[in-house]
Amino acid sequence: MNQNIKNEAFEQVFGSKDAFEQVFGPEHSGRVRCVGHGPIPSKYFKRLETQTPSAAEMVEIKSYVKRLEDKVDTEMVEIKRLEDKVDTVASALHTLVLRIQPQAKMAYKDSSLKLEE
């Protein structure tokens, strides 16, 4: 009952239909209101024409893409060079640690620091 009172109050304030719908009737799918029965939305609201790039623009776009591809190739070569350098440094560091480790074990043998073996 409480819900019915709310619905009745809503209809009294706002009406079951808005004024526009009361005058022009319910909205019909596939039609544009207030312009008659002829036009359909896709004809009335013309879509923006898709712009096709001109030949000069296409040449510019292709040139830009080529420059970007070349830049990516250059960066990939640099990344590979740096990865190789990191591998070389890591290998040298590993060799150095293996050489120093026996000396480090002897230096800290009597200290309170415990080295993992």
C-alpha positions as a Markdown table, in Angstrom:
| # | Residue | x | y | z |
|---|---|---|---|---|
| 1 | Met | 0.0 | 0.0 | 0.0 |
| 2 | Asn | 2.8 | 2.4 | 0.9 |
| 3 | Gln | 4.4 | 1.7 | -2.6 |
| 4 | Asn | 1.0 | 2.5 | -4.3 |
| 5 | Ile | 0.9 | 5.9 | -2.4 |
| 6 | Lys | 4.4 | 6.7 | -3.6 |
| 7 | Asn | 3.5 | 5.8 | -7.2 |
| 8 | Glu | 0.3 | 7.9 | -7.1 |
| 9 | Ala | 2.2 | 10.9 | -5.6 |
| 10 | Phe | 4.9 | 10.6 | -8.3 |
| 11 | Glu | 2.2 | 10.5 | -11.1 |
| 12 | Gln | 0.5 | 13.5 | -9.6 |
| 13 | Val | 3.7 | 15.5 | -9.5 |
| 14 | Phe | 5.4 | 14.3 | -12.7 |
| 15 | Gly | 2.5 | 12.7 | -14.5 |
| 16 | Ser | 2.6 | 9.3 | -16.0 |
| 17 | Lys | 3.9 | 10.9 | -19.2 |
| 18 | Asp | 5.8 | 14.1 | -19.7 |
| 19 | Ala | 4.2 | 17.0 | -21.5 |
| 20 | Phe | 6.1 | 16.4 | -24.7 |
| 21 | Glu | 5.0 | 12.8 | -24.8 |
| 22 | Gln | 1.4 | 13.8 | -24.1 |
| 23 | Val | 1.4 | 16.2 | -27.0 |
| 24 | Phe | 3.5 | 14.2 | -29.6 |
| 25 | Gly | 2.8 | 10.7 | -28.4 |
| 26 | Pro | 5.2 | 7.9 | -27.4 |
| 27 | Glu | 8.5 | 7.7 | -29.1 |
| 28 | His | 8.7 | 5.2 | -32.0 |
| 29 | Ser | 11.8 | 3.2 | -32.6 |
| 30 | Gly | 13.5 | 4.0 | -35.9 |
| 31 | Arg | 12.0 | 7.5 | -36.2 |
| 32 | Val | 13.1 | 11.0 | -35.4 |
| 33 | Arg | 10.6 | 12.9 | -33.3 |
| 34 | Cys | 9.0 | 16.1 | -34.7 |
| 35 | Val | 10.2 | 15.7 | -38.3 |
| 36 | Gly | 7.4 | 13.5 | -39.6 |
| 37 | His | 7.4 | 9.9 | -40.7 |
| 38 | Gly | 10.0 | 10.1 | -43.5 |
| 39 | Pro | 13.5 | 10.4 | -42.1 |
| 40 | Ile | 15.2 | 7.8 | -40.1 |
| 41 | Pro | 17.9 | 8.6 | -37.6 |
| 42 | Ser | 20.8 | 7.5 | -39.8 |
| 43 | Lys | 19.5 | 9.8 | -42.6 |
| 44 | Tyr | 18.5 | 12.7 | -40.4 |
| 45 | Phe | 21.6 | 12.8 | -38.2 |
| 46 | Lys | 24.2 | 12.4 | -41.0 |
| 47 | Arg | 27.3 | 10.7 | -39.8 |
| 48 | Leu | 30.5 | 12.5 | -40.1 |
| 49 | Glu | 32.1 | 11.7 | -43.4 |
| 50 | Thr | 35.2 | 9.6 | -42.9 |
| 51 | Gln | 38.1 | 11.4 | -44.2 |
| 52 | Thr | 40.5 | 9.4 | -46.3 |
| 53 | Pro | 44.0 | 10.7 | -46.3 |
| 54 | Ser | 45.4 | 12.2 | -49.5 |
| 55 | Ala | 48.3 | 10.6 | -51.4 |
| 56 | Ala | 50.7 | 13.2 | -49.9 |
| 57 | Glu | 49.4 | 12.5 | -46.4 |
| 58 | Met | 49.8 | 8.7 | -47.0 |
| 59 | Val | 53.4 | 9.3 | -48.1 |
| 60 | Glu | 54.1 | 11.3 | -45.0 |
| 61 | Ile | 52.5 | 8.7 | -42.7 |
| 62 | Lys | 54.4 | 5.9 | -44.3 |
| 63 | Ser | 57.7 | 7.9 | -44.0 |
| 64 | Tyr | 56.9 | 8.6 | -40.3 |
| 65 | Val | 56.2 | 4.9 | -39.7 |
| 66 | Lys | 59.5 | 3.9 | -41.4 |
| 67 | Arg | 61.4 | 6.4 | -39.2 |
| 68 | Leu | 59.7 | 4.9 | -36.1 |
| 69 | Glu | 60.6 | 1.4 | -37.2 |
| 70 | Asp | 64.2 | 2.4 | -37.8 |
| 71 | Lys | 64.3 | 4.0 | -34.4 |
| 72 | Val | 62.9 | 0.8 | -32.8 |
| 73 | Asp | 65.5 | -1.3 | -34.6 |
| 74 | Thr | 68.3 | 1.0 | -33.4 |
| 75 | Glu | 67.0 | 0.9 | -29.8 |
| 76 | Met | 66.8 | -2.9 | -30.0 |
| 77 | Val | 70.4 | -3.1 | -31.1 |
| 78 | Glu | 71.4 | -0.8 | -28.2 |
| 79 | Ile | 69.4 | -2.9 | -25.7 |
| 80 | Lys | 71.1 | -6.1 | -26.9 |
| 81 | Arg | 74.5 | -4.4 | -26.6 |
| 82 | Leu | 73.7 | -3.3 | -23.0 |
| 83 | Glu | 72.4 | -6.8 | -22.1 |
| 84 | Asp | 75.7 | -8.3 | -23.4 |
| 85 | Lys | 77.6 | -5.7 | -21.3 |
| 86 | Val | 75.6 | -6.6 | -18.2 |
| 87 | Asp | 76.3 | -10.3 | -18.7 |
| 88 | Thr | 80.0 | -9.6 | -19.1 |
| 89 | Val | 80.1 | -7.5 | -16.0 |
| 90 | Ala | 78.1 | -10.1 | -14.0 |
| 91 | Ser | 80.4 | -12.8 | -15.1 |
| 92 | Ala | 83.5 | -10.8 | -14.1 |
| 93 | Leu | 81.9 | -10.0 | -10.8 |
| 94 | His | 81.1 | -13.6 | -10.2 |
| 95 | Thr | 84.7 | -14.6 | -11.0 |
| 96 | Leu | 86.0 | -11.9 | -8.6 |
| 97 | Val | 83.8 | -13.0 | -5.8 |
| 98 | Leu | 85.0 | -16.6 | -6.2 |
| 99 | Arg | 88.6 | -15.4 | -6.0 |
| 100 | Ile | 88.0 | -13.1 | -2.9 |
| 101 | Gln | 85.7 | -15.4 | -1.0 |
| 102 | Pro | 88.3 | -17.8 | 0.4 |
| 103 | Gln | 90.3 | -14.7 | 1.7 |
| 104 | Ala | 87.1 | -13.3 | 3.1 |
| 105 | Lys | 86.4 | -16.5 | 5.0 |
| 106 | Met | 89.8 | -16.5 | 6.5 |
| 107 | Ala | 89.6 | -12.8 | 7.5 |
| 108 | Tyr | 86.3 | -13.3 | 9.3 |
| 109 | Lys | 86.9 | -16.7 | 10.6 |
| 110 | Asp | 87.4 | -15.5 | 14.2 |
| 111 | Ser | 84.9 | -12.6 | 14.0 |
| 112 | Ser | 81.3 | -12.7 | 15.2 |
| 113 | Leu | 80.1 | -12.4 | 11.6 |
| 114 | Lys | 79.1 | -15.7 | 10.1 |
| 115 | Leu | 79.5 | -16.2 | 6.4 |
| 116 | Glu | 77.2 | -18.6 | 4.6 |
| 117 | Glu | 79.0 | -21.4 | 2.8 |
